[in-house]
């Protein structure tokens, strides 16, 4: 994919432009344009398409950033295009860093206790800073790196952080079960439940026992899919300290140090955190 990124930089005449260590700046505020220029829209669509391809191939750390800007297609202006340029230049600067499969680096900030050939995952959810829409992200890990990841905005109205964390865990559980089926077909059945790490103690408690009836009675049946799978022995939720939950990278724009740390944990890349 290095050549593809290099060709994109050349095609959009971005050689020599200043490169940054993060895809987007924190506290980014982009105002929608009521009457966008068709030429700007065309350029925006070209660049967001390139970034969508790169994100889906080897850059899960860009999931939230690309998804956030892709919503601006119909109301984009020069500032939106400038942010896409920033992301393309970020990809160019780190074009040699993709996903690394193998033993996880000894410099990882947290030991998730990975077992050879066994799936595990991380999930997180939060309210997006500018729009206050809920954002979900999860990644399914195998042999040190992510084999599946998804960043999405649920269509269901969420009333609290517990709601979105629990909903996010249910969505991640669906991905876990799909991955478990594929592994079994390939001749690698999973030993016991797949560990799914979350920083939400409420989501973990609710998945094991409906203890919060008054707080959770409004949740739809679909939300409780994770509880069903916990009872079936296919998944188990495990709490991880929030600062080590690298799924956070897919739900918000982080500062440089946190972004680089979570990026290294997510992709197992030897990127330097300074």
For each residue, the residues with C-beta under 8 A, 3 or more apart:
1: 4 5 54 57 58 95 98
2: 5 6 95 96
3: 6 7
4: 1 7 8 53 54
5: 1 2 8 9 54 88 91 92 95
6: 2 3 9 10 92 95
7: 3 4 10 11
8: 4 5 11 12 50 88 91
9: 5 6 12 14 15 88 89 92
10: 6 7 13 14 15
11: 7 8
12: 8 9 46 47 85 88
13: 10
14: 9 10 17 85 88 89 92
15: 9 10
16:
17: 14 85 89
18: 89
19: 89 90 92 93
20: 23 86 89 90 93
21: 90 93 256 259 260
22: 25 90 253 254 255 256 259
23: 20 61 62 65 86 87 90 259
24: 28 65 68 83 86 87 253
25: 22 28 253
26: 253 254 255
27: 129 253
28: 24 25 83 130 253
29: 130
30: 69 72 79 80 83
31: 77 79
32: 72 75
33: 36 75 76 77 80
34: 75
35:
36: 33 40 41 74 75 76 77
37: 40 41 77
38: 41 42
39: 42 43
40: 36 37 43 44 76 77 78 81
41: 36 37 38 44 45 73 74 76
42: 38 39 45 46
43: 39 40 46 47 81
44: 40 41 47 48 72 73 76 80 81 84
45: 41 42 48 49 73
46: 12 42 43 49 50
47: 12 43 44 50 51 81 84 85 88
48: 44 45 51 52 66 69 70 73 84
49: 45 46 52 53
50: 8 46 47 53 54 88
51: 47 48 54 55 62 66 84 87 88 91
52: 48 49 55 56 66 70
53: 4 49 50 56 57
54: 1 4 5 50 51 57 58 59 62 91
55: 51 52 59 60 62 63 66
56: 52 53
57: 1 53 54
58: 1 54 98 99
59: 54 55 62 91 98
60: 55 63 99 139 146 149 250 266 267
61: 23 249 250 259 262 263 266 267
62: 23 51 54 55 59 65 66 87 91
63: 55 60 66 67 137 149 150 151 250
64: 67 68 135 137 151 249 250 251 252 253
65: 23 24 62 68 69 87 253
66: 48 51 52 55 62 63 69 70 87
67: 63 64 70 71 151 152 153
68: 24 64 65 71 128
69: 30 48 65 66 72 80 83 84 87
70: 48 52 66 67 73
71: 67 68
72: 30 32 44 69 75 76 80
73: 41 44 45 48 70 76
74: 36 41
75: 32 33 34 36 72
76: 33 36 40 41 44 72 73 80 81
77: 31 33 36 37 40 80 81
78: 40 81 82
79: 30 31 82 83
80: 30 33 44 69 72 76 77 83 84
81: 40 43 44 47 76 77 78 84 85
82: 78 79 85 86
83: 24 28 30 69 79 80 86 87
84: 44 47 48 51 69 80 81 87 88
85: 12 14 17 47 81 82 88 89
86: 20 23 24 82 83 89 90
87: 23 24 51 62 65 66 69 83 84 90 91
88: 5 8 9 12 14 47 50 51 84 85 91 92
89: 9 14 17 18 19 20 85 86 92 93
90: 19 20 21 22 23 86 87 93 94
91: 5 8 51 54 59 62 87 88 94 95
92: 5 6 9 14 19 88 89 95
93: 19 20 21 89 90
94: 90 91 97 271
95: 1 2 5 6 91 92
96: 2
97: 94 267 269 270 271
98: 1 58 59 267 269
99: 58 60 145 146 267 268 269
100: 144 145 267 268 269 270
101: 142 143 144 145 268
102: 143 144 145 268
103: 144
104: 108 112 114 144 268
105: 108 264 268 270
106:
107: 264
108: 104 105 111 264 265
109: 244 261 265
110: 240 241 244 265
111: 108
112: 104 120 141 195 197 240
113: 195
114: 104 118 120 141 144
115: 118 191
116: 143
117: 142 143 188
118: 114 115 142 190 191 194
119: 140 141 142 176 179 180 183 190 194
120: 112 114 140 141 142 194 195 196 197
121: 138 139 140 141 172 175 176 194 195 196 197
122: 138 139 141 196 197 198 240 245 246 247
123: 136 137 138 165 168 169 171 172 196 197 198 247
124: 136 137 138 165 168 198 199 245 247 248 250 251
125: 134 135 136 137 161 164 165 167 168 200 251
126: 134 135 161 164 248 251 252
127: 132 133 134 135 158 161 164
128: 68 131 132 133 134 135 153 251 252
129: 27 132 252 253
130: 28 29
131: 128
132: 127 128 129
133: 127 128 153
134: 125 126 127 128 153 154 158 163 164 167
135: 64 125 126 127 128 151 152 153 250 251 252
136: 123 124 125 150 151 152 153 154 164 167 168 171 251
137: 63 64 123 124 125 149 150 151 152 168 247 248 249 250 251
138: 121 122 123 124 149 150 168 171 172 175 247 250
139: 60 121 122 146 148 149 246 247 250 266
140: 119 120 121 146 147 148 149 172 175 176 179
141: 112 114 119 120 121 122 144 145 146 147
142: 101 117 118 119 120 145 147 179 183
143: 101 102 116 117
144: 100 101 102 103 104 114 141 268
145: 99 100 101 102 141 142 267 268
146: 60 99 139 140 141 149 266 267
147: 140 141 142 179
148: 139 140 175 178 179
149: 60 63 137 138 139 140 146 250
150: 63 136 137 138 171 175
151: 63 64 67 135 136 137 250 251
152: 67 135 136 137 171
153: 67 128 133 134 135 136
154: 134 136 158 164 167 171
155:
156: 167 220
157:
158: 127 134 154 163 164 167
159: 163 218
160: 163 164 215
161: 125 126 127 164 165 200 202
162: 165 166 200 202 203 206 212 215 216
163: 134 158 159 160 166 167 219 223
164: 125 126 127 134 136 154 158 160 161 167 168
165: 123 124 125 161 162 168 169 198 200 202 203
166: 162 163 169 170 200 202 203 206 207 216 219 223 226
167: 125 134 136 154 156 158 163 164 170 171 219 223
168: 123 124 125 136 137 138 164 165 171 172 198 203
169: 123 165 166 172 173 196 198 200 203 207 226 237
170: 166 167 173 174 222 223 224 225 226
171: 123 136 138 150 152 154 167 168 174 175
172: 121 123 138 140 168 169 175 176 196 226
173: 169 170 176 177 196 225 226 229 234 235
174: 170 171 177 178 225
175: 121 138 140 148 150 171 172 178 179
176: 119 121 140 172 173 179 180 194 196 229 234 235
177: 173 174 180 181 229 234 235
178: 148 174 175 181 182
179: 119 140 142 147 148 175 176 182 183 194
180: 119 176 177 183 184 190 194 234
181: 177 178 184 185
182: 178 179 185 186
183: 119 142 179 180 186 188 189 190
184: 180 181 187 188 189 190
185: 181 182
186: 182 183
187: 184
188: 117 183 184
189: 183 184
190: 118 119 180 183 184 194
191: 115 118
192: 233
193: 230 233 234 235 236
194: 118 119 120 121 176 179 180 190 234 235 236
195: 112 113 120 121 236 238
196: 120 121 122 123 169 172 173 176 235 236 237 238
197: 112 120 121 122 123 237 238 239 240 245 247
198: 122 123 124 165 168 169 203 204 237 238 239 240 245
199: 124 239 240 241 242 245 248
200: 125 161 162 165 166 169 203 204 239
201: 204 205 239
202: 161 162 165 166 205 206 212
203: 162 165 166 168 169 198 200 206 207 226 237
204: 198 200 201 207 208 237 238 239
205: 201 202 208 209 211 212
206: 162 166 202 203 209 210 211 212 216 227
207: 166 169 203 204 226 227 230 237
208: 204 205 227 230 237
209: 205 206
210: 206 213 216 227
211: 205 206
212: 162 202 205 206 215 216
213: 210 216 217
214: 217
215: 160 162 212
216: 162 166 206 210 212 213 219
217: 213 214
218: 159
219: 163 166 167 216 223 224
220: 156 223
221: 224
222: 170 225
223: 163 166 167 170 219 220 226
224: 170 219 221 227 228
225: 170 173 174 222 228 229
226: 166 169 170 172 173 203 207 223 229 230 235 237
227: 206 207 208 210 224 230 231
228: 224 225 231 232
229: 173 176 177 225 226 232 234 235
230: 193 207 208 226 227 233 234 235 236 237
231: 227 228
232: 228 229
233: 192 193 230
234: 173 176 177 180 193 194 229 230
235: 173 176 177 193 194 196 226 229 230
236: 193 194 195 196 230
237: 169 196 197 198 203 204 207 208 226 230
238: 195 196 197 198 204
239: 197 198 199 200 201 204
240: 110 112 122 197 198 199 244 245
241: 110 199 244 245
242: 199 245 248
243:
244: 109 110 240 241 265
245: 122 124 197 198 199 240 241 242 248
246: 122 139 249 261 262 263 265 266
247: 122 123 124 137 138 139 197 250 251 266
248: 124 126 137 199 242 245 251 252 254 258 262
249: 61 64 137 246 254 258 259 262 263 266
250: 60 61 63 64 124 135 137 138 139 149 151 247
251: 64 124 125 126 128 135 136 137 151 247 248
252: 64 126 128 129 135 248
253: 22 24 25 26 27 28 64 65 129
254: 22 26 248 249 258 259 262
255: 22 26 258 259
256: 21 22 259 260
257: 260 261 273
258: 248 249 254 255 261 262
259: 21 22 23 61 249 254 255 256 262 263
260: 21 256 257 263 264 271 272 273 274
261: 109 246 257 258 264 265 273
262: 61 246 248 249 254 258 259 265 266
263: 61 246 249 259 260 266 267 269 271
264: 105 107 108 260 261 267 268 269 270 271 273
265: 108 109 110 244 246 261 262 268
266: 60 61 139 146 246 247 249 262 263
267: 60 61 97 98 99 100 145 146 263 264
268: 99 100 101 102 104 105 144 145 264 265
269: 97 98 99 100 263 264
270: 97 100 105 264
271: 94 97 260 263 264
272: 260
273: 257 260 261 264
274: 260
